[in-house]
Amino acid sequence: MTNEEFQKLVLEKLGGIEGRIDTLEGRLGNLEEGQIKLEGRLNNLEEGQIKLEGRLNNLEEGQRKLEKGQEDIKRELRYIWDDIKRIDNRLEKQEIKLKKVSP
């Protein structure tokens, strides 16, 4: 093989390698673009999760308020029933007195 043939062969191989490098660089660019898109989508997901966590905190706070309200209502109902029982007892006593007084 002559020097010129060797140079020609090396140039052909280099041309093929350059073509592959160009292809790889293009594919790398596509991968980088895809990664940027994925990072954007991940950021959107994280923002959505933060919003959902805030809403969940609001729901939990509302739930606690409702439960406290229920406890207050139960306590007030106990007081109401106690008052009703006292009134009922008074009425019974008055009925007994009236029966004794009336002929």
C-alpha positions in Angstrom: 0.0 0.0 0.0 1.4 3.3 -1.0 1.5 6.4 1.1 -1.3 8.0 -0.9 -3.6 5.0 -0.7 -3.0 4.9 3.1 -3.8 8.6 3.4 -7.0 8.1 1.3 -8.1 5.2 3.5 -7.4 7.2 6.6 -9.4 10.2 5.2 -12.3 7.9 4.4 -12.3 6.4 7.9 -12.1 9.9 9.4 -15.0 11.0 7.3 -17.0 8.1 8.6 -16.0 8.9 12.1 -16.9 12.5 11.7 -20.3 11.5 10.4 -20.9 9.3 13.4 -19.7 12.1 15.7 -22.2 14.5 14.1 -24.9 11.9 14.6 -23.9 11.5 18.2 -23.9 15.2 18.7 -27.4 15.5 17.3 -28.6 12.7 19.4 -27.0 14.3 22.5 -28.7 17.6 21.7 -32.0 15.7 21.5 -31.3 14.1 24.8 -30.5 17.5 26.4 -33.7 18.9 25.0 -35.7 16.0 26.4 -34.0 16.4 29.8 -34.9 20.1 29.9 -38.6 19.1 29.1 -38.5 16.5 31.8 -37.1 18.9 34.3 -39.9 21.4 33.4 -42.5 18.7 33.9 -40.9 17.6 37.2 -41.1 21.2 38.4 -44.7 21.4 37.5 -45.4 18.1 39.4 -43.5 19.5 42.4 -45.5 22.7 42.3 -48.7 20.7 42.0 -47.7 18.6 45.0 -47.0 21.7 47.1 -50.5 23.1 46.2 -52.1 19.7 47.1 -50.2 19.7 50.4 -51.5 23.2 51.2 -55.1 22.1 50.3 -54.6 19.0 52.5 -53.5 21.1 55.4 -56.6 23.3 54.9 -58.8 20.2 54.8 -57.2 18.9 58.0 -57.6 22.2 59.7 -61.3 22.3 58.6 -61.7 18.7 59.9 -60.3 19.7 63.3 -62.7 22.7 63.5 -65.7 20.4 62.6 -64.7 17.9 65.2 -64.4 20.7 67.8 -67.8 22.0 66.8 -69.3 18.5 67.2 -67.8 18.3 70.7 -69.2 21.7 71.6 -72.7 20.6 70.3 -72.6 17.4 72.3 -71.6 19.3 75.4 -74.4 21.8 74.9 -76.9 19.0 74.2 -76.0 17.5 77.6 -76.7 20.8 79.3 -80.0 21.1 77.5 -81.0 17.6 78.5 -80.0 18.4 82.1 -82.2 21.5 82.0 -85.1 19.5 80.5 -84.8 16.9 83.3 -84.8 19.6 85.9 -87.9 21.2 84.4 -89.6 17.8 84.2 -88.8 17.1 87.8 -90.3 20.5 88.8 -93.4 19.8 86.8 -93.8 16.4 88.4 -93.5 18.0 91.9 -96.1 20.6 91.0 -98.4 18.0 89.6 -98.1 16.0 92.9 -98.8 19.2 94.9 -101.8 20.0 92.8 -103.2 16.5 93.2 -102.8 16.9 97.0 -104.5 20.3 97.0 -107.4 19.5 94.7 -110.4 17.6 95.9 
